[in-house]
């Protein structure tokens, strides 16, 4: 494997032996498997940890057996979380990998559309197919991972990294158009694409330079599509030559704040370095009031003012009220970052989403 993908393993408790065998095999293959019996700590809330672990994993492997089909409980809840998360992926991507350890039916109608792997009669042959699916996805599609940096100087930083899949502009714009609602956001993104393409054409005649910063404020309530649009923007900027990689690094402002003087600067610079060539999305702007939160943002804003910022796009994301307070304290930012507003979804749009998920 080129990377160490995080893989969530879901199973019925009666199939723990098979789940542990899969855990060990994935670990030896260089992956980072997640199994509740191995990773869940005493005192942790199962529901919170499980959902966070599923959403931060690159793959979700569900162990299917006759017990899975008939059993209600944790495995069904995990499967529902994974299936809901699956809707956020392009149809060409692999996220859920169902494996059957015995002949049984598939427990959910959405899983019927996903090709499963039989681990019988040969576990070894089945496991090879699982690795093939993981490696194909690493090469050809977007990879959703949770990156962790941990050392004595910096402590621990957790941030999401998404490597963009190779798509042309028309495919990326189709992905954008397929999002429900967000008409003004779509129009703004298309305007940006047109502006970049026009500048590149003019640059051929030495009329204007195509090297100009595109950094944003994403303003909207939770669940209005800010992160999804950031993913698509990264791909668009890569295809237009604005960014070399187009990957997305997502971090909250509190995660940049250190525990002692000097640590905030080190953490922030490390995240900036990991974002080179892509998009850095900073959420949690409500923590700006702390002095260390202000220090982290000052370092980030300074980085987009330098020449090396040509290969970095910054997005600061926040709720309308907290963003208004942030801008009132930092009036100079208004002119440096382009504002994109994400409205709340209407009742009609919410019903359309529900209908889409139920299909």
C-alpha positions as CSV (number, residue, x, y, z in Angstrom):
1,X,0.0,0.0,0.0
2,X,1.2,3.5,-0.9
3,X,-0.4,5.0,2.3
4,X,-1.8,3.6,5.5
5,X,-5.5,3.8,5.0
6,X,-7.8,3.9,8.1
7,X,-10.3,1.1,7.8
8,X,-13.4,0.8,10.1
9,X,-14.5,-2.8,10.7
10,X,-18.1,-3.4,11.5
11,X,-19.3,-6.8,12.7
12,X,-21.9,-8.7,14.8
13,X,-20.4,-9.8,18.2
14,X,-20.9,-13.4,17.2
15,X,-18.4,-12.8,14.4
16,X,-15.7,-11.3,16.6
17,X,-13.2,-14.0,15.6
18,X,-13.5,-13.2,11.9
19,X,-13.3,-9.5,12.6
20,X,-10.1,-9.9,14.7
21,X,-8.6,-12.0,11.9
22,X,-9.4,-9.3,9.4
23,X,-8.0,-6.7,11.8
24,X,-4.7,-8.6,12.1
25,X,-4.4,-9.2,8.3
26,X,-5.0,-5.5,7.5
27,X,-2.5,-4.4,10.1
28,X,0.2,-6.7,8.6
29,X,-0.7,-5.4,5.2
30,X,0.2,-1.8,6.3
31,X,-3.3,-0.5,6.9
32,X,-4.7,1.2,10.0
33,X,-7.7,-0.9,10.9
34,X,-10.2,0.3,13.5
35,X,-12.0,-2.3,15.6
36,X,-14.0,-1.4,18.7
37,X,-12.5,-4.2,20.8
38,X,-9.0,-2.9,19.9
39,X,-9.5,0.9,19.7
40,X,-12.4,1.9,22.0
41,X,-11.1,3.1,25.3
42,X,-12.8,2.6,28.7
43,X,-15.2,5.4,29.5
44,X,-15.6,6.6,25.9
45,X,-19.1,7.2,24.5
46,X,-19.7,4.5,22.0
47,X,-22.1,6.5,19.8
48,X,-19.8,9.6,19.5
49,X,-16.6,7.6,18.9
50,X,-18.1,5.2,16.4
51,X,-19.6,7.9,14.2
52,X,-16.4,10.0,14.3
53,X,-14.3,6.9,13.5
54,X,-16.5,6.0,10.5
55,X,-16.5,9.5,9.1
56,X,-12.7,9.8,9.4
57,X,-12.1,6.4,7.8
58,X,-11.2,5.9,4.2
59,X,-13.0,2.5,4.0
60,X,-15.8,0.8,5.9
61,X,-15.7,-3.0,5.9
62,X,-18.8,-4.7,7.1
63,X,-18.5,-8.4,8.0
64,X,-21.6,-10.2,6.7
65,X,-23.0,-13.5,8.0
66,X,-26.4,-15.0,8.7
67,X,-26.2,-13.3,12.1
68,X,-25.6,-9.9,10.6
69,X,-28.8,-10.2,8.5
70,X,-31.1,-11.2,11.4
71,X,-29.4,-9.2,14.2
72,X,-30.4,-5.7,15.3
73,X,-28.1,-3.5,17.3
74,X,-24.7,-1.9,17.0
75,X,-23.9,-3.2,13.6
76,X,-27.1,-1.9,12.1
77,X,-26.5,1.5,13.5
78,X,-22.9,1.5,12.2
79,X,-24.2,0.4,8.8
80,X,-26.7,3.3,8.7
81,X,-24.0,5.8,9.5
82,X,-21.8,4.4,6.8
83,X,-24.6,4.4,4.2
84,X,-25.5,8.0,5.0
85,X,-21.9,9.0,4.6
86,X,-21.7,7.1,1.3
87,X,-24.1,9.6,-0.2
88,X,-21.3,12.3,0.1
89,X,-19.0,10.3,-2.2
90,X,-19.0,10.3,-6.0
91,X,-20.5,7.1,-7.3
92,X,-17.1,6.0,-8.8
93,X,-15.4,5.9,-5.4
94,X,-15.1,2.9,-3.1
95,X,-16.0,3.4,0.6
96,X,-18.0,0.5,1.8
97,X,-16.5,-3.0,1.2
98,X,-19.0,-5.8,2.2
99,X,-17.3,-9.1,2.9
100,X,-19.3,-12.4,3.5
101,X,-17.8,-15.0,5.8
102,X,-20.6,-17.4,4.9
103,X,-23.4,-17.6,2.4
104,X,-26.0,-15.1,3.4
105,X,-28.2,-12.3,2.1
106,X,-27.2,-8.7,2.0
107,X,-29.0,-6.9,4.9
108,X,-29.7,-3.5,3.2
109,X,-31.1,-2.6,-0.2
110,X,-28.3,0.0,-0.8
111,X,-25.7,-2.7,-0.2
112,X,-27.2,-4.8,-3.0
113,X,-25.7,-2.3,-5.5
114,X,-22.2,-2.8,-4.1
115,X,-20.2,-5.8,-5.1
116,X,-19.2,-7.9,-2.1
117,X,-16.2,-10.1,-1.4
118,X,-16.6,-13.8,-0.3
119,X,-14.0,-14.8,2.3
120,X,-15.0,-18.5,1.7
121,X,-14.0,-21.1,0.7
122,X,-10.6,-19.3,0.7
123,X,-10.0,-16.5,3.2
124,X,-6.6,-15.7,1.5
125,X,-8.2,-15.2,-1.9
126,X,-10.9,-13.1,-0.5
127,X,-8.4,-10.9,1.4
128,X,-6.4,-10.3,-1.8
129,X,-9.6,-8.9,-3.4
130,X,-10.1,-6.6,-0.4
131,X,-6.6,-5.3,-0.9
132,X,-7.1,-4.8,-4.6
133,X,-10.2,-2.7,-3.9
134,X,-8.2,-0.5,-1.5
135,X,-5.2,-0.1,-3.8
136,X,-7.4,0.7,-6.8
137,X,-9.2,3.4,-4.8
138,X,-5.8,4.8,-3.7
139,X,-4.7,5.2,-7.3
140,X,-7.9,6.4,-9.0
141,X,-10.2,8.2,-6.6
142,X,-10.4,10.7,-3.8
143,X,-9.0,9.3,-0.5
144,X,-10.7,10.5,2.7
145,X,-8.3,10.2,5.7
146,X,-7.7,11.6,9.1
147,X,-4.1,12.7,9.3
148,X,-2.4,12.8,12.7
149,X,0.9,14.5,13.6
150,X,2.3,13.6,17.0
151,X,5.6,14.4,18.5
152,X,7.1,15.7,21.7
153,X,7.4,19.3,20.4
154,X,4.0,19.7,18.8
155,X,1.7,17.4,20.7
156,X,-1.1,15.9,18.6
157,X,-2.9,17.5,15.7
158,X,-5.8,15.8,14.0
159,X,-6.9,17.2,10.6
160,X,-8.8,15.8,7.6
161,X,-6.9,15.4,4.4
162,X,-8.7,14.7,1.1
163,X,-6.7,13.9,-2.1
164,X,-8.7,14.9,-5.1
165,X,-9.5,12.4,-7.8
166,X,-8.5,13.2,-11.4
167,X,-11.5,14.8,-13.1
168,X,-11.8,17.5,-15.8
169,X,-13.5,20.8,-15.3
170,X,-16.8,19.7,-16.8
171,X,-17.0,16.6,-14.5
172,X,-16.2,18.8,-11.5
173,X,-18.9,21.3,-12.4
174,X,-21.4,18.5,-13.0
175,X,-20.6,17.3,-9.4
176,X,-21.3,20.9,-8.3
177,X,-24.6,21.1,-10.2
178,X,-25.8,17.8,-8.7
179,X,-25.8,19.3,-5.3
180,X,-29.3,20.2,-4.1
181,X,-29.9,23.9,-3.7
182,X,-26.9,26.3,-3.3
183,X,-27.7,28.1,-6.6
184,X,-25.9,31.3,-5.7
185,X,-22.9,29.3,-4.5
186,X,-22.8,27.4,-7.8
187,X,-23.1,30.7,-9.8
188,X,-20.2,32.2,-7.7
189,X,-17.9,29.1,-8.4
190,X,-18.7,29.2,-12.1
191,X,-17.9,32.9,-12.2
192,X,-14.5,32.2,-10.6
193,X,-13.8,29.5,-13.2
194,X,-14.6,31.9,-16.0
195,X,-12.4,34.6,-14.5
196,X,-9.4,32.3,-14.1
197,X,-9.8,31.0,-17.7
198,X,-10.1,34.5,-19.0
199,X,-7.0,35.7,-17.2
200,X,-5.0,32.7,-18.5
201,X,-6.0,33.6,-22.1
202,X,-5.0,37.2,-21.6
203,X,-1.7,36.2,-20.0
204,X,-0.6,34.6,-23.3
205,X,-0.5,38.1,-24.7
206,X,1.3,39.5,-21.6
207,X,-1.8,41.6,-20.8
208,X,-2.3,40.3,-17.2
209,X,-0.7,37.7,-14.9
210,X,-2.7,34.6,-14.0
211,X,-1.1,34.5,-10.6
212,X,-3.6,36.0,-8.2
213,X,-4.8,34.8,-4.8
214,X,-8.2,33.1,-4.4
215,X,-9.0,32.9,-0.7
216,X,-12.4,32.7,0.8
217,X,-14.8,33.2,3.7
218,X,-17.4,30.5,3.7
219,X,-20.3,31.9,5.7
220,X,-23.2,29.6,6.6
221,X,-24.8,27.5,9.2
222,X,-23.8,23.8,9.9
223,X,-24.8,21.3,7.2
224,X,-25.1,23.8,4.3
225,X,-22.5,22.2,2.1
226,X,-19.4,24.3,2.9
227,X,-17.0,21.3,3.1
228,X,-18.4,19.6,0.0
229,X,-17.9,22.7,-2.1
230,X,-14.4,23.1,-0.7
231,X,-13.6,19.6,-2.0
232,X,-14.9,20.5,-5.5
233,X,-13.0,23.8,-5.5
234,X,-9.8,22.0,-4.8
235,X,-10.2,19.9,-7.9
236,X,-11.2,22.8,-10.0
237,X,-8.2,24.9,-9.0
238,X,-5.9,21.9,-9.7
239,X,-7.3,21.4,-13.2
240,X,-7.0,25.2,-13.9
241,X,-3.4,25.2,-12.8
242,X,-3.9,27.4,-9.8
243,X,-2.9,24.5,-7.4
244,X,-0.5,21.7,-8.0
245,X,-2.4,19.0,-6.0
246,X,-5.8,20.3,-5.2
247,X,-6.1,18.3,-1.9
248,X,-8.1,19.6,1.0
249,X,-6.7,19.9,4.5
250,X,-9.5,20.6,7.0
251,X,-8.7,21.7,10.6
252,X,-10.6,23.5,13.3
253,X,-9.0,26.6,14.9
254,X,-8.9,25.1,18.4
255,X,-6.7,22.3,17.0
256,X,-4.1,24.8,16.1
257,X,-3.9,26.3,19.6
258,X,-1.0,25.0,21.6
259,X,-0.8,24.2,25.3
260,X,2.2,26.5,25.9
261,X,3.9,29.6,24.4
262,X,5.4,28.8,21.0
263,X,3.5,25.6,20.3
264,X,0.6,27.4,18.5
265,X,3.0,28.8,15.9
266,X,4.7,25.4,15.4
267,X,1.4,23.6,14.9
268,X,0.0,26.2,12.6
269,X,3.1,26.3,10.3
270,X,3.1,22.5,10.2
271,X,-0.5,22.4,8.9
272,X,0.3,25.2,6.4
273,X,3.2,23.1,5.0
274,X,0.9,20.1,4.7
275,X,-1.6,22.2,2.8
276,X,0.9,23.5,0.1
277,X,-0.5,22.7,-3.3
278,X,-4.1,22.5,-2.0
279,X,-6.8,24.1,0.0
280,X,-6.6,24.8,3.7
281,X,-10.1,24.9,5.3
282,X,-10.2,26.4,8.9
283,X,-13.4,26.0,10.8
284,X,-14.3,26.9,14.4
285,X,-13.8,30.6,14.0
286,X,-15.8,31.1,17.2
287,X,-12.5,30.4,19.1
288,X,-10.9,33.4,17.6
289,X,-11.4,35.4,20.8
290,X,-8.5,33.5,22.5
291,X,-5.1,35.2,22.1
292,X,-3.6,31.9,20.7
293,X,-6.5,31.6,18.2
294,X,-5.6,35.1,17.0
295,X,-2.0,34.1,16.7
296,X,-2.8,31.0,14.6
297,X,-4.9,33.0,12.2
298,X,-2.3,35.8,11.9
299,X,0.3,33.2,10.9
300,X,-2.1,31.7,8.3
301,X,-3.1,35.1,6.9
302,X,0.6,36.1,6.7
303,X,1.3,32.9,4.7
304,X,-1.2,33.8,2.0
305,X,0.5,37.2,1.6
306,X,3.8,35.7,0.6
307,X,5.0,34.6,-2.8
308,X,4.8,31.0,-1.9
309,X,1.0,31.5,-1.4
310,X,0.6,31.0,-5.2
311,X,0.2,27.3,-4.4
312,X,-2.2,27.6,-1.5
313,X,-5.8,28.5,-1.2
314,X,-7.3,29.5,2.2
315,X,-10.9,29.1,3.3
316,X,-12.1,30.3,6.7
317,X,-15.4,28.8,7.5
318,X,-17.9,29.9,10.1
319,X,-21.5,30.6,11.1
320,X,-23.0,33.9,10.2
321,X,-23.1,35.4,13.7
322,X,-19.6,34.4,14.6
323,X,-18.2,35.5,11.2
324,X,-19.8,38.9,11.7
325,X,-18.0,39.3,15.0
326,X,-14.8,38.1,13.5
327,X,-14.9,40.6,10.6
328,X,-15.8,43.5,12.9
329,X,-12.5,42.8,14.8
330,X,-10.6,42.3,11.6
331,X,-12.0,44.8,9.0
332,X,-8.9,44.4,6.8
333,X,-9.8,40.8,6.0
334,X,-13.0,41.7,4.2
335,X,-11.0,42.9,1.2
336,X,-8.5,40.0,1.3
337,X,-10.9,37.1,1.3
338,X,-13.8,36.5,-1.2
339,X,-17.1,36.0,0.6
340,X,-19.4,33.1,-0.3
341,X,-22.7,32.7,1.5
342,X,-24.3,29.3,2.1
343,X,-28.0,29.8,2.8
344,X,-30.0,27.3,4.8
345,X,-31.9,24.7,2.8
346,X,-35.6,25.3,2.2
347,X,-38.2,22.7,3.2
348,X,-38.5,21.7,-0.4
349,X,-34.8,21.1,-0.7
350,X,-34.7,19.1,2.5
351,X,-37.5,16.9,1.3
352,X,-35.6,16.4,-1.9
353,X,-32.5,15.3,0.1
354,X,-34.6,12.8,2.1
355,X,-36.2,11.4,-1.0
356,X,-32.7,11.0,-2.6
357,X,-31.4,9.2,0.5
358,X,-34.4,6.8,0.6
359,X,-33.9,5.7,-3.0
